[in-house]
Amino acid sequence: MTNARIIECTDPIELYRQYDGQFEAQPAYIELDLREGTLLADYNGEIGNAVPFSVYYGFERRYGIPVLTADAANRVMREIAPMAARILADWEEVWDGQNMVARLGKDAIAAEDDIETLLGTGSPEDQRFSDEDKVSQWDIGGATNGCEVAEYGITADTSDERLDAIEREILADLASCDDSQVAVCHGLEDYLRGLRDGLCQDADDS
């Protein structure tokens, strides 16, 4: 039986991506590449959730997950690796009359069902992931209070490095609110720089 080679996540928020103009993060997934024999976790890079032909024709099998931390995603990939090995051992590439597609055997189909059960993809109440496993996602309205200038001593001369440190401090506090290991807030960096730049403009106008 061919064991799947796990490509581990290395960045704690590797599975998080929210594009400007979008109201939520891109969906995340674990992918088993039948041809390469690899397991990886990633987010869908396409707005609207379009998929490449390799996914459409079944050669790359995707299983939806929440936006997990790197540690959680790596743990889950190790858990499903035995099932992935069963799938790799029981599939073939066939002509369906129009295209070459991947066809799973009986045990591979059963293994794929086991993966989806383990991941709890059937319904929201089936989800098996804790808050600690997930990246805590905040919007600007929930993450800020409008008092950051006074609270963190932001001035017109505050450096980018100091603003980065303030951002990390805010995110750490937000993570603790949700019992998560890591939090993200789309637009927080721009918000803090906007406060600093506004003070610069006020100083220039005075």
DRENPA-3360 file (N, C-alpha, C; in nm, 2 decimals, always signed):
BEGIN
1 = MTNARIIE = +0.08/-0.12/+0.00/+0.00/+0.00/+0.00/+0.09/+0.12/+0.00 ~ +0.06/+0.22/-0.08/+0.13/+0.34/-0.10/+0.09/+0.44/+0.01 ~ +0.18/+0.48/+0.09/+0.15/+0.58/+0.19/+0.15/+0.72/+0.13 ~ +0.06/+0.81/+0.18/+0.05/+0.94/+0.13/+0.17/+1.02/+0.19 ~ +0.23/+1.11/+0.11/+0.34/+1.20/+0.16/+0.27/+1.33/+0.21 ~ +0.28/+1.36/+0.33/+0.21/+1.48/+0.39/+0.30/+1.60/+0.37 ~ +0.25/+1.70/+0.31/+0.31/+1.83/+0.29/+0.26/+1.92/+0.40 ~ +0.34/+1.94/+0.51/+0.29/+2.01/+0.63/+0.27/+2.16/+0.61;
9 = CTDPIELY = +0.18/+2.22/+0.68/+0.16/+2.36/+0.68/+0.27/+2.42/+0.78 ~ +0.33/+2.53/+0.75/+0.43/+2.59/+0.83/+0.40/+2.72/+0.89 ~ +0.30/+2.79/+0.83/+0.26/+2.92/+0.88/+0.13/+2.90/+0.96 ~ +0.12/+2.95/+1.08/+0.00/+2.93/+1.16/-0.13/+2.97/+1.10 ~ -0.13/+3.07/+1.01/-0.25/+3.11/+0.94/-0.24/+3.08/+0.79 ~ -0.17/+2.98/+0.75/-0.15/+2.94/+0.61/-0.29/+2.91/+0.54 ~ -0.39/+2.87/+0.61/-0.51/+2.83/+0.55/-0.61/+2.95/+0.55 ~ -0.57/+3.07/+0.60/-0.65/+3.18/+0.60/-0.62/+3.28/+0.48;
17 = RQYDGQFE = -0.72/+3.31/+0.41/-0.70/+3.42/+0.30/-0.84/+3.48/+0.28 ~ -0.84/+3.61/+0.30/-0.96/+3.69/+0.27/-0.92/+3.80/+0.17 ~ -0.98/+3.80/+0.05/-0.95/+3.90/-0.05/-1.02/+4.03/-0.02 ~ -0.96/+4.14/-0.06/-1.02/+4.27/-0.05/-1.16/+4.27/-0.13 ~ -1.26/+4.32/-0.06/-1.39/+4.33/-0.13/-1.48/+4.21/-0.10 ~ -1.42/+4.11/-0.03/-1.50/+3.99/+0.00/-1.53/+3.99/+0.15 ~ -1.65/+3.94/+0.19/-1.70/+3.95/+0.32/-1.66/+3.83/+0.41 ~ -1.59/+3.73/+0.36/-1.55/+3.62/+0.44/-1.43/+3.56/+0.38;
25 = AQPAYIEL = -1.36/+3.47/+0.45/-1.24/+3.41/+0.41/-1.27/+3.30/+0.30 ~ -1.17/+3.27/+0.22/-1.18/+3.16/+0.13/-1.20/+3.03/+0.20 ~ -1.28/+2.94/+0.14/-1.29/+2.81/+0.20/-1.16/+2.73/+0.20 ~ -1.14/+2.65/+0.30/-1.02/+2.57/+0.32/-1.05/+2.42/+0.29 ~ -0.95/+2.35/+0.26/-0.97/+2.21/+0.23/-0.84/+2.13/+0.26 ~ -0.85/+2.00/+0.27/-0.74/+1.90/+0.26/-0.75/+1.83/+0.13 ~ -0.64/+1.82/+0.06/-0.64/+1.77/-0.08/-0.55/+1.64/-0.08 ~ -0.60/+1.54/-0.14/-0.52/+1.42/-0.17/-0.50/+1.42/-0.32;
33 = DLREGTLL = -0.37/+1.42/-0.37/-0.34/+1.42/-0.51/-0.31/+1.27/-0.54 ~ -0.40/+1.21/-0.62/-0.38/+1.07/-0.65/-0.26/+1.04/-0.73 ~ -0.23/+1.13/-0.82/-0.11/+1.11/-0.91/+0.02/+1.12/-0.84 ~ +0.03/+1.23/-0.75/+0.15/+1.26/-0.68/+0.16/+1.18/-0.55 ~ +0.05/+1.13/-0.50/+0.05/+1.06/-0.37/+0.08/+1.15/-0.25 ~ +0.03/+1.28/-0.26/+0.05/+1.38/-0.15/-0.08/+1.42/-0.08 ~ -0.06/+1.46/+0.04/-0.17/+1.52/+0.12/-0.13/+1.66/+0.16 ~ -0.21/+1.76/+0.13/-0.18/+1.89/+0.17/-0.31/+1.96/+0.22;
41 = ADYNGEIG = -0.29/+2.08/+0.28/-0.40/+2.16/+0.32/-0.38/+2.30/+0.26 ~ -0.49/+2.36/+0.22/-0.48/+2.49/+0.15/-0.61/+2.56/+0.15 ~ -0.62/+2.68/+0.10/-0.74/+2.75/+0.07/-0.77/+2.76/-0.07 ~ -0.90/+2.77/-0.11/-0.93/+2.79/-0.25/-0.89/+2.93/-0.30 ~ -0.80/+2.93/-0.39/-0.75/+3.06/-0.44/-0.85/+3.13/-0.54 ~ -0.96/+3.07/-0.57/-1.05/+3.12/-0.67/-1.17/+3.18/-0.60 ~ -1.20/+3.31/-0.63/-1.33/+3.36/-0.58/-1.44/+3.30/-0.65 ~ -1.54/+3.25/-0.58/-1.65/+3.18/-0.64/-1.63/+3.03/-0.63;
49 = NAVPFSVY = -1.52/+2.99/-0.58/-1.49/+2.85/-0.55/-1.48/+2.76/-0.68 ~ -1.44/+2.82/-0.79/-1.40/+2.74/-0.91/-1.29/+2.65/-0.88 ~ -1.28/+2.54/-0.95/-1.18/+2.44/-0.92/-1.11/+2.41/-1.05 ~ -0.98/+2.37/-1.05/-0.91/+2.33/-1.17/-0.96/+2.19/-1.22 ~ -0.93/+2.16/-1.35/-0.97/+2.04/-1.41/-0.93/+1.92/-1.34 ~ -0.81/+1.92/-1.28/-0.76/+1.81/-1.20/-0.85/+1.77/-1.09 ~ -0.91/+1.87/-1.03/-1.01/+1.84/-0.92/-1.14/+1.80/-0.98 ~ -1.19/+1.87/-1.09/-1.31/+1.83/-1.15/-1.32/+1.69/-1.20;
57 = YGFERRYG = -1.20/+1.64/-1.25/-1.20/+1.51/-1.31/-1.15/+1.40/-1.20 ~ -1.14/+1.45/-1.08/-1.12/+1.35/-0.97/-0.98/+1.32/-0.93 ~ -0.88/+1.37/-1.00/-0.74/+1.33/-0.97/-0.69/+1.40/-0.84 ~ -0.74/+1.51/-0.81/-0.71/+1.58/-0.68/-0.84/+1.58/-0.60 ~ -0.84/+1.51/-0.49/-0.96/+1.49/-0.40/-0.96/+1.59/-0.29 ~ -1.06/+1.68/-0.29/-1.06/+1.78/-0.18/-1.17/+1.76/-0.08 ~ -1.14/+1.78/+0.05/-1.23/+1.76/+0.16/-1.23/+1.89/+0.24 ~ -1.35/+1.95/+0.25/-1.36/+2.07/+0.31/-1.34/+2.07/+0.46;
65 = IPVLTADA = -1.27/+2.17/+0.51/-1.25/+2.19/+0.65/-1.27/+2.33/+0.69 ~ -1.28/+2.36/+0.82/-1.28/+2.50/+0.86/-1.14/+2.56/+0.84 ~ -1.12/+2.69/+0.86/-0.99/+2.75/+0.85/-0.92/+2.72/+0.98 ~ -0.84/+2.61/+0.97/-0.76/+2.56/+1.08/-0.63/+2.62/+1.10 ~ -0.57/+2.61/+1.22/-0.43/+2.65/+1.24/-0.34/+2.55/+1.17 ~ -0.22/+2.58/+1.15/-0.12/+2.49/+1.09/-0.11/+2.36/+1.17 ~ -0.10/+2.38/+1.31/-0.09/+2.26/+1.39/-0.21/+2.17/+1.38 ~ -0.33/+2.22/+1.38/-0.45/+2.14/+1.37/-0.46/+2.07/+1.23;
73 = ANRVMREI = -0.42/+2.15/+1.12/-0.43/+2.09/+0.99/-0.33/+1.97/+0.98 ~ -0.21/+1.99/+1.03/-0.11/+1.89/+1.02/-0.15/+1.76/+1.10 ~ -0.21/+1.79/+1.22/-0.26/+1.67/+1.30/-0.37/+1.59/+1.22 ~ -0.46/+1.67/+1.16/-0.57/+1.60/+1.09/-0.52/+1.52/+0.97 ~ -0.42/+1.58/+0.90/-0.36/+1.51/+0.78/-0.30/+1.38/+0.83 ~ -0.23/+1.38/+0.94/-0.17/+1.25/+1.00/-0.28/+1.15/+1.03 ~ -0.40/+1.20/+1.08/-0.51/+1.11/+1.12/-0.57/+1.05/+1.00 ~ -0.58/+1.12/+0.89/-0.65/+1.06/+0.77/-0.55/+0.99/+0.68;
81 = APMAARIL = -0.42/+1.00/+0.71/-0.32/+0.94/+0.62/-0.35/+0.79/+0.59 ~ -0.39/+0.71/+0.69/-0.41/+0.56/+0.66/-0.53/+0.55/+0.56 ~ -0.63/+0.63/+0.57/-0.74/+0.63/+0.48/-0.70/+0.67/+0.34 ~ -0.61/+0.78/+0.34/-0.56/+0.82/+0.21/-0.48/+0.71/+0.14 ~ -0.41/+0.63/+0.22/-0.33/+0.52/+0.16/-0.42/+0.42/+0.09 ~ -0.53/+0.40/+0.15/-0.63/+0.30/+0.09/-0.68/+0.35/-0.04 ~ -0.70/+0.49/-0.05/-0.75/+0.54/-0.17/-0.64/+0.53/-0.28 ~ -0.52/+0.56/-0.24/-0.41/+0.56/-0.34/-0.39/+0.42/-0.39;
89 = ADWEEVWD = -0.43/+0.32/-0.31/-0.41/+0.18/-0.35/-0.52/+0.13/-0.44 ~ -0.63/+0.21/-0.45/-0.75/+0.15/-0.51/-0.82/+0.26/-0.61 ~ -0.74/+0.30/-0.71/-0.80/+0.39/-0.81/-0.74/+0.36/-0.94 ~ -0.80/+0.41/-1.05/-0.74/+0.40/-1.18/-0.79/+0.52/-1.26 ~ -0.71/+0.54/-1.37/-0.74/+0.65/-1.46/-0.81/+0.58/-1.58 ~ -0.93/+0.63/-1.61/-1.01/+0.57/-1.72/-1.06/+0.68/-1.81 ~ -1.10/+0.63/-1.93/-1.16/+0.72/-2.03/-1.32/+0.71/-2.01 ~ -1.38/+0.83/-1.99/-1.53/+0.83/-1.97/-1.61/+0.86/-2.09;
97 = GQNMVARL = -1.54/+0.85/-2.21/-1.60/+0.89/-2.33/-1.57/+1.03/-2.38 ~ -1.53/+1.11/-2.29/-1.49/+1.25/-2.32/-1.36/+1.29/-2.27 ~ -1.33/+1.24/-2.15/-1.20/+1.28/-2.08/-1.15/+1.17/-2.00 ~ -1.02/+1.18/-1.97/-0.96/+1.09/-1.87/-1.00/+1.13/-1.73 ~ -1.05/+1.04/-1.65/-1.09/+1.07/-1.52/-1.04/+0.97/-1.42 ~ -1.05/+1.01/-1.29/-1.01/+0.91/-1.19/-1.13/+0.84/-1.14 ~ -1.12/+0.70/-1.13/-1.23/+0.62/-1.08/-1.18/+0.55/-0.96 ~ -1.25/+0.56/-0.85/-1.22/+0.50/-0.73/-1.28/+0.36/-0.72;
105 = GKDAIAAE = -1.20/+0.27/-0.66/-1.25/+0.13/-0.63/-1.34/+0.13/-0.51 ~ -1.39/+0.01/-0.48/-1.49/+0.00/-0.37/-1.43/+0.04/-0.23 ~ -1.31/-0.01/-0.21/-1.24/+0.03/-0.08/-1.20/+0.18/-0.07 ~ -1.16/+0.23/-0.19/-1.13/+0.37/-0.19/-1.25/+0.46/-0.16 ~ -1.37/+0.42/-0.22/-1.49/+0.49/-0.19/-1.52/+0.49/-0.04 ~ -1.51/+0.37/+0.02/-1.53/+0.35/+0.16/-1.43/+0.44/+0.25 ~ -1.31/+0.44/+0.20/-1.21/+0.52/+0.27/-1.24/+0.67/+0.27 ~ -1.28/+0.71/+0.15/-1.32/+0.85/+0.13/-1.44/+0.89/+0.22;
113 = DDIETLLG = -1.53/+0.80/+0.23/-1.65/+0.82/+0.33/-1.60/+0.83/+0.47 ~ -1.50/+0.75/+0.50/-1.44/+0.75/+0.64/-1.37/+0.89/+0.67 ~ -1.30/+0.94/+0.56/-1.24/+1.07/+0.58/-1.34/+1.18/+0.60 ~ -1.45/+1.18/+0.53/-1.55/+1.28/+0.54/-1.62/+1.27/+0.68 ~ -1.64/+1.14/+0.73/-1.70/+1.13/+0.86/-1.60/+1.18/+0.97 ~ -1.47/+1.15/+0.95/-1.38/+1.20/+1.05/-1.37/+1.35/+1.05 ~ -1.38/+1.41/+0.94/-1.38/+1.56/+0.93/-1.51/+1.62/+0.97 ~ -1.62/+1.54/+0.97/-1.74/+1.60/+1.01/-1.80/+1.69/+0.91;
121 = TGSPEDQR = -1.79/+1.66/+0.78/-1.83/+1.75/+0.67/-1.98/+1.73/+0.64 ~ -2.05/+1.64/+0.71/-2.19/+1.62/+0.67/-2.28/+1.74/+0.70 ~ -2.26/+1.80/+0.82/-2.34/+1.91/+0.87/-2.27/+1.99/+0.98 ~ -2.31/+2.11/+1.00/-2.24/+2.19/+1.11/-2.24/+2.12/+1.24 ~ -2.34/+2.05/+1.28/-2.34/+1.98/+1.41/-2.24/+1.87/+1.42 ~ -2.20/+1.82/+1.30/-2.10/+1.71/+1.30/-1.96/+1.76/+1.31 ~ -1.93/+1.89/+1.31/-1.80/+1.94/+1.31/-1.72/+1.89/+1.44 ~ -1.60/+1.84/+1.42/-1.53/+1.78/+1.53/-1.41/+1.87/+1.58;
129 = FSDEDKVS = -1.41/+2.00/+1.53/-1.30/+2.08/+1.56/-1.33/+2.18/+1.67 ~ -1.24/+2.20/+1.76/-1.26/+2.29/+1.87/-1.22/+2.43/+1.83 ~ -1.25/+2.53/+1.92/-1.21/+2.67/+1.89/-1.06/+2.68/+1.89 ~ -0.99/+2.60/+1.96/-0.84/+2.60/+1.97/-0.78/+2.55/+1.83 ~ -0.86/+2.47/+1.76/-0.81/+2.42/+1.63/-0.82/+2.53/+1.52 ~ -0.92/+2.62/+1.54/-0.95/+2.71/+1.43/-0.88/+2.84/+1.44 ~ -0.86/+2.91/+1.33/-0.81/+3.05/+1.33/-0.93/+3.13/+1.36 ~ -0.92/+3.21/+1.47/-1.02/+3.30/+1.51/-1.03/+3.42/+1.42;
137 = QWDIGGAT = -1.14/+3.44/+1.35/-1.16/+3.55/+1.25/-1.25/+3.66/+1.30 ~ -1.19/+3.78/+1.29/-1.26/+3.90/+1.34/-1.27/+4.01/+1.23 ~ -1.37/+4.09/+1.24/-1.38/+4.21/+1.15/-1.34/+4.33/+1.23 ~ -1.31/+4.44/+1.15/-1.26/+4.56/+1.22/-1.36/+4.61/+1.33 ~ -1.49/+4.60/+1.30/-1.58/+4.65/+1.40/-1.57/+4.58/+1.53 ~ -1.55/+4.45/+1.53/-1.54/+4.37/+1.65/-1.40/+4.37/+1.71 ~ -1.30/+4.40/+1.63/-1.16/+4.39/+1.68/-1.11/+4.53/+1.74 ~ -1.17/+4.64/+1.71/-1.12/+4.77/+1.75/-1.23/+4.84/+1.83;
145 = NGCEVAEY = -1.19/+4.94/+1.91/-1.28/+5.02/+1.99/-1.28/+5.17/+1.96 ~ -1.20/+5.21/+1.87/-1.19/+5.35/+1.83/-1.10/+5.43/+1.93 ~ -1.04/+5.36/+2.03/-0.96/+5.43/+2.12/-0.81/+5.39/+2.11 ~ -0.77/+5.33/+2.00/-0.64/+5.28/+1.99/-0.53/+5.38/+1.99 ~ -0.56/+5.51/+1.95/-0.46/+5.61/+1.95/-0.41/+5.64/+2.09 ~ -0.51/+5.65/+2.18/-0.48/+5.68/+2.32/-0.43/+5.55/+2.39 ~ -0.49/+5.44/+2.36/-0.46/+5.31/+2.43/-0.31/+5.27/+2.40 ~ -0.27/+5.29/+2.28/-0.14/+5.24/+2.24/-0.04/+5.35/+2.22;
153 = GITADTSD = -0.08/+5.48/+2.24/+0.01/+5.59/+2.23/+0.06/+5.61/+2.09 ~ -0.03/+5.59/+1.99/+0.00/+5.62/+1.85/+0.01/+5.77/+1.82 ~ +0.11/+5.81/+1.76/+0.13/+5.95/+1.72/+0.17/+5.95/+1.57 ~ +0.18/+6.07/+1.52/+0.22/+6.09/+1.38/+0.36/+6.03/+1.35 ~ +0.44/+6.01/+1.46/+0.57/+5.96/+1.44/+0.59/+5.81/+1.47 ~ +0.48/+5.75/+1.50/+0.49/+5.60/+1.53/+0.54/+5.53/+1.40 ~ +0.63/+5.44/+1.42/+0.70/+5.37/+1.31/+0.61/+5.25/+1.27 ~ +0.64/+5.20/+1.15/+0.57/+5.08/+1.10/+0.60/+4.96/+1.19;
161 = ERLDAIER = +0.72/+4.96/+1.24/+0.75/+4.85/+1.33/+0.67/+4.85/+1.46 ~ +0.65/+4.97/+1.51/+0.56/+4.98/+1.63/+0.42/+4.94/+1.60 ~ +0.37/+4.99/+1.49/+0.23/+4.95/+1.45/+0.22/+4.80/+1.43 ~ +0.32/+4.74/+1.38/+0.32/+4.59/+1.36/+0.31/+4.52/+1.50 ~ +0.38/+4.58/+1.60/+0.38/+4.52/+1.73/+0.24/+4.54/+1.79 ~ +0.18/+4.66/+1.77/+0.05/+4.68/+1.82/-0.05/+4.59/+1.76 ~ -0.04/+4.56/+1.63/-0.13/+4.47/+1.56/-0.12/+4.33/+1.63 ~ +0.01/+4.29/+1.65/+0.03/+4.15/+1.71/-0.03/+4.15/+1.85;
169 = EILADLAS = -0.02/+4.26/+1.93/-0.08/+4.26/+2.06/-0.23/+4.25/+2.06 ~ -0.30/+4.32/+1.96/-0.44/+4.32/+1.95/-0.49/+4.18/+1.91 ~ -0.42/+4.12/+1.81/-0.45/+3.98/+1.77/-0.44/+3.88/+1.88 ~ -0.33/+3.90/+1.96/-0.31/+3.80/+2.07/-0.43/+3.81/+2.17 ~ -0.47/+3.93/+2.20/-0.59/+3.95/+2.29/-0.72/+3.89/+2.23 ~ -0.73/+3.91/+2.10/-0.85/+3.86/+2.03/-0.85/+3.70/+2.03 ~ -0.74/+3.64/+2.01/-0.73/+3.50/+2.02/-0.77/+3.44/+2.15 ~ -0.73/+3.51/+2.26/-0.76/+3.46/+2.39/-0.91/+3.47/+2.42;
177 = CDDSQVAV = -0.98/+3.56/+2.35/-1.13/+3.57/+2.37/-1.20/+3.45/+2.31 ~ -1.14/+3.38/+2.21/-1.21/+3.27/+2.15/-1.14/+3.13/+2.19 ~ -1.05/+3.14/+2.28/-0.97/+3.02/+2.32/-0.90/+2.96/+2.20 ~ -0.86/+3.05/+2.11/-0.78/+3.01/+1.99/-0.64/+3.03/+2.01 ~ -0.56/+2.96/+1.93/-0.41/+2.99/+1.93/-0.37/+3.11/+1.85 ~ -0.45/+3.14/+1.75/-0.42/+3.25/+1.66/-0.55/+3.32/+1.61 ~ -0.54/+3.45/+1.60/-0.65/+3.53/+1.55/-0.61/+3.61/+1.43 ~ -0.70/+3.65/+1.34/-0.67/+3.73/+1.23/-0.79/+3.84/+1.22;
185 = CHGLEDYL = -0.75/+3.95/+1.16/-0.85/+4.06/+1.14/-0.82/+4.12/+1.00 ~ -0.90/+4.10/+0.91/-0.88/+4.16/+0.77/-0.89/+4.31/+0.78 ~ -0.78/+4.38/+0.74/-0.78/+4.52/+0.74/-0.73/+4.59/+0.86 ~ -0.69/+4.51/+0.96/-0.64/+4.57/+1.08/-0.51/+4.65/+1.06 ~ -0.42/+4.60/+0.98/-0.29/+4.67/+0.95/-0.33/+4.80/+0.88 ~ -0.41/+4.81/+0.78/-0.45/+4.93/+0.72/-0.52/+5.03/+0.82 ~ -0.60/+4.97/+0.91/-0.67/+5.06/+1.01/-0.57/+5.13/+1.09 ~ -0.47/+5.06/+1.14/-0.37/+5.12/+1.23/-0.29/+5.22/+1.16;
193 = RGLRDGLC = -0.25/+5.19/+1.04/-0.17/+5.29/+0.96/-0.26/+5.41/+0.92 ~ -0.39/+5.39/+0.91/-0.47/+5.50/+0.88/-0.48/+5.60/+1.00 ~ -0.48/+5.54/+1.12/-0.48/+5.63/+1.24/-0.36/+5.71/+1.24 ~ -0.24/+5.65/+1.22/-0.11/+5.72/+1.22/-0.11/+5.82/+1.11 ~ -0.15/+5.78/+0.99/-0.15/+5.88/+0.88/-0.25/+5.99/+0.90 ~ -0.36/+5.97/+0.96/-0.45/+6.08/+0.99/-0.39/+6.18/+1.09 ~ -0.31/+6.13/+1.18/-0.25/+6.22/+1.28/-0.14/+6.30/+1.20 ~ -0.07/+6.24/+1.10/+0.03/+6.31/+1.02/-0.04/+6.42/+0.94;
201 = QDADDS = -0.16/+6.39/+0.89/-0.23/+6.49/+0.81/-0.27/+6.61/+0.90 ~ -0.32/+6.57/+1.02/-0.36/+6.68/+1.11/-0.25/+6.77/+1.14 ~ -0.13/+6.71/+1.16/-0.01/+6.79/+1.20/+0.03/+6.88/+1.08 ~ +0.02/+6.83/+0.96/+0.05/+6.91/+0.84/-0.04/+7.03/+0.82 ~ -0.17/+7.00/+0.86/-0.27/+7.11/+0.84/-0.27/+7.21/+0.95 ~ -0.21/+7.18/+1.06/-0.21/+7.28/+1.17/-0.10/+7.38/+1.15;
% end
